[in-house]
């Protein structure tokens, strides 16, 4: 007979008639023991690497403060820089007024016989204000003003200005496309073949392409290498987030998830330090990439997620993973479940001597014999089949939620990257302004961490997006006055605070809403929409040439819309996250902002009208009640965060 399984909550049978939930077993062997602590620190090096590879682009493609056509044939003339500009460049009020340095055209120059021109002839031309205007031609070479003066970037190395001025933004958009494609490909890959193998494959691609980027000889090679960096870094980030949350106990999952955010800020500090001391973009890229060679051995020795293993019906391998954790945590657990045994040993705890992985059922389930096997009926028993992310659209409740999540991810990414990539324009000191915009995310993550369980995912997500949207739109009401620049800066930073907080919550919220069987691919699909926002973010600067207010209007209005839409998602704080697609459809389906009475629908209940986990009842044994070790507050992915 084909392999059979009962859909339901992942748990462990202690003996006939008794079961221990996966989370309760983690509580017994150590929720955040020595094993998980070491894993937490080493694994979050992936978070730093992903931040550096993404945000380091700000200095790799650092724009010059000014540039103009370079006319080499004027080198014999003894003229000041301003006189040379007056002689060779046509005025263009687009770049400034007559009394500013940016008054001259950056892409065209006057066609004159500069080679045979004498000093006196040049002076006569400069003094003849009413003389005829010569023809102009496009530049083929430029003089650049960089800050600091010796800094190089792909822009002044490859002359990505004038007709090629859109190419830097295009390269970052292609980077975001790489994030999108990587999320799609490796999201499914991670659910099918596991978290560890995904990390290994992606880390190899990441390291090779990231280091090769530093040796790019032209724009095409640079774009291809950056695409591969993005293609591999997004799966690394999402997979590590999921793995880190699945190996720790429920009370530590918010900390494990938010820890990814804190390490992300360390990435900002690393970029700032390197950019301060290294001015050549190739050397800067190399300095930012080489230290992450340690990621490969970390990925190789990274354990597989026991939760993924068990839900994938690979019990033997799941036992091995738990045994490894038990060894490190110095706890005991039966030989049959060696994965949990390792955690228990390292954490100096104990768990039952005998148990097996099972899936529980509803309260009304009864035992029957099916081909010699004890099967609980009262729930659907299906022949085991593969589950794919797109199956979620067969379920009406989850379909609507997924569309809202897509909107949230798109908006937070568009606003986050739109504001972040503009960080160096906040002050004349680019390195300092980049540091400030990065460190400004830290309060957002701390506040989010503090209020995540106290306030809940739904109000915090909606509230931070609405706050960010209001502040970004409020900048439009501030008069264009240099004296009020601090007001605009403050409103923008508060807007960034709100968007950063919402971005952090999105990872946790999405993970908790998605069933385990499609969690990795679901996060990958959600991140696709985030990357679409990321693709558009660099292009928003081009719209500013039409009207400088268009980008901020877009960011603010979309943040408000997404914040309101988020109110229609169910609350997940303190709830057991779904394991199967069926549980996902029942989970919190009557818990919306309109119906506040159904807070915490029980995913196993017939009427879907359960309450908080602390009051939850279900079929966990012959009597239909939870074993003592399970009573009390516990959660699955509900207190998780960020990938």
PyMOL commands that set and color helices and strands:
alter all, ss='L'
color gray80, all
select helices_A, chain A and resi 22-29+34-43+45-55+57-60+72-74+81-88+93-95+101-103+119-127+154-158+162-164+167-193+195-213+219-246+250-277+281-301+306-311+315-328+335-346+389-394+396-420+423-425+430-455+457-477+482-513+516-537+540-544+550-568+581-586+613-615+628-630+637-639
alter helices_A, ss='H'
color red, helices_A
select strands_A, chain A and resi 4-6+10-15+18-21+66-69+108-110+136-138+142-145+356-359+366-370+373-377+381-383
alter strands_A, ss='S'
color yellow, strands_A
deselect
rebuild
show_as cartoon
